[in-house]
Amino acid sequence: MSSGKSIGPVRAWALAAGGMVGGGIYISLGVVIEAAGSWAWLSFAIAGLAALISAYSYGTLSNQFGRSGGAFEFLEEMDHPGIAGSLSWLLIIGYTLTISVYAYAFGHYIAHSFGGSEMIIRALALGIAVLMIGLNLMGAGKLTGVEVVIVTGNLLILVVLAVMGMLEWNPAALGDGVPAKPISAAFIGAAVIFISYEGFQLLAYEYNDLVEPKKFFVPVLVSASIFVVAIYVAVTLGATMILGAGGVVDGKEVALSNAAERILGLPGLIGMTVAAAFATSAAINSTLFSTAKLAARIAKDKELPKFWGHKNGNDIPDRAVITLGVIAGILAITGSLSSLVEAASLVFVTTFGVVNYVCARTMAGRNMIAWSGTFLCVTIGIVLVYHLANSRLVPLMILAVLILVSIFLRPLMLSHRGDH
């Protein structure tokens, strides 16, 4: 198109939905059941409500400012460059953790299909990270047409699994094999798997490429979020009916493959493995691409060292792609699933809370929705910090140090380098 805008509303909807489902449900189901027991479905609903309101705030603010950039751009436009810089560092940390989670899931799902060893799992996780680094460096980081095809197939197989599982309806399976939890545990579950909903915000970085965004962007983000919440709740119920809660937790790294194989046999295992492989690899590819672009954009505003802004002959931020991809690959082969998921979730619940707060302060007359999102994100964040302090203190302390560095040491580091 002569206008340069290439993403219409249907494709944008698919990318928003795919950004969330792309890796989220494959790695979060066992984690949330472990945390919330029979209330796991409610955990997805609570986290989904926070994400839905945040999607509304993202869309509203993007239309207000009329530019790509997401949370960083919102705070820049409000003349808070320091806060924008600190939040951008946190986002880069969160996206890197997310890529590592997707690589972790890729390695486990592929290796599980042929009984691969732990070494094979790690080789696959690291290999997919290296492959996506290469694709990004060649300029293939944003293949929206391919992503839409992957999203469609991914959603189809998840719907089939959910429907077939719920045909086996047995409410006792929701708590079978796991300790009984009070309904309040649903908030812990919502907190630990918040990462499952972060993907829609990547579309905010493509705002300038959307066709008629002021007309379609908010409805696209909101409707995609509602759909994904419904998918997550349905898959949680369906897979648990098939395996029982204890069965999901015991094989949490590959829970959906186990459920598909149980209900459909070998074709189910093959279908879910293929879906997981394509969904997680596409999510790695697009997240790495968007994060590298974000890093280059931030470096341009001197909120990151100039190193991150360097581009190769394909106009790709090559140093950012390589650095982020390598770090994510290392985390994927050294970290535990729960630690990676929960650390990333804390970053994104913080980001969503900030965006909702900015929307509430900026958009007069529409602020009750955004204020409710702010309150919900703060509540989930407090619950997650409490949970991490009691169960995963070391990851929490590492993340706390990174947060303190991004807030307090970042200005000094940039000033010392002459970049700020």
KABEL-V282657 format. One record per helix or strand of 3 or more residues. SS is the DSSP state (2 for helix, 1 for strand). FROM is the first residue (numbers start at 1). LEN is the number of residues. Records with the same first field share a line. If there is no record, write none. Layout:
SS = FROM-LEN + FROM-LEN
//
This chain:
2 = 9-13 + 24-42 + 70-8 + 81-33 + 118-20 + 144-23 + 171-4 + 185-8 + 194-16 + 213-31 + 245-6 + 252-13 + 266-35 + 306-4 + 318-17 + 337-26 + 367-25 + 393-25
//
